[in-house]
Amino acid sequence: MALDDYLEPEVMIAVAATAALASPPVRKAVRKGAVYGLAGLMMLGDRVRGMANNIAQAAQQQRQNAASPQETEASQPAPQPAAT
């Protein structure tokens, strides 16, 4: 590569990014960000899973409540007309 190639903006950006990523403080910050990001995703997953469980339980409870009156009506004998 000639000296002119190193003065191109794309090459300068790539060199600067490589140097920044190779430095210990930047690597530490990237690692810390990755850890916090993954922890946040795990917490979000737990909350979404909890909400889904709550919704499923509420739906199941509603279905049981809707089925209960029909079962009690079916189990009771039909009223007999009064004899006159």
Residue pairs with C-beta under 8 A, 6 or more apart in sequence:
5 11
6 12
6 15
20 26
21 27
21 30
